[in-house]
Amino acid sequence: MKINSTDFRVKELQQIELQKWQTNAAPVYESKKDYQEQLDAHVKQLSSQQQLLYAANRFAILIIFQAMDAAGKDGAIKHVMSGVNPQGCQVFSYKHPSEAELEHDFLWRTTRDLPERGRIGIFNRSYYEEVLIARVHPEILRGEGVVQTSAEEKTIWQNRFRSINNLEMHLSDNGTRVIKFFLHLSKEEQRKRFLKRIDEPEKNWKFTTADVEERHFWDDYMKAYGECLSATSTNESPWYIVPADDKKNTRLIVSQIVLDTIEGLKLSYPASDAARVRELQSIREKLAGK
């Protein structure tokens, strides 16, 4: 089955109600063997495209993953990017901000980690946490000291959406292509994965009581995500809502979208000018003659 990236893309200004988006779409693979063959092919192509990205040194790729707990962000990153040269790719995970980070604007700690030209940067969670978890838990926002009144609290989200859009437009204008994935997991599938983390000792470390407590805010998170996706998906830096109940499906869809984005840059290896050709020929002659 051919994967069409546009099926998962959030159009600019599109109003999103997440309950209307699938969490378990029809499989894009026919069997476990077919899945592995497709993934291997994607990984091989990504490795080739990453080398080309590095050689051309014109663009950078920033991939952002956002999702509810247990949606498969770590697994998607591990499997999809397994063939990419570590020298050309960096992964950053963001948890609770430090005291120093809280003393700066909400974009500061992530902008320090933006990828250089020729490289791929991956954010496992990102600055979007500041319009998601901070919105669901207003006490976090108040603890940051950026609002003093309830009126300020009501306007801060639109202000932050505007700041994010401005940042991503700036990045696009300067050669960084931003790809944003929301891995759309159902509440029931999350429950099953949490039980698995409890039942399998090697996965116990992934689970905390706080993970269960957050389930009580599921509807609040879905509303916050819906408004965020609607406000910050642009033609230059789109969001993709990827069904996440089937991890294999998720990985194939994510890898295809990343491939389509890089291939859309129409990169080529730098051509040598006449002076460079003469230089290389001179070096070759010296090496051949020893």
Secondary structure, 3 states (H helix, E strand, C coil): CCCCHHHCECCCCCCCCHHHCCCCCCCCCCCHHHHHHHHHHHHHHHHHHHHHHHHHCCCEEEEEEEECCCCCHHHHHHHHCCCCCHHHEEEEECCCCCHHHHCCCCCHHHHCCCCCCCCEEEEECCHHHHHCHHHHCHHHHHHCCCCCCHHHHHHHHHHHHHHHHHHHHHHHHCCEEEEEEEEECCHHHHHHHHHHHHHCHHHHHHCCHHHHHHHCCHHHHHHHHHHHHHHHCCCCCCEEEEECCCHHHHHHHHHHHHHHHHHCCCCCCCCCCHHHHHHHHHHHHHHHHC
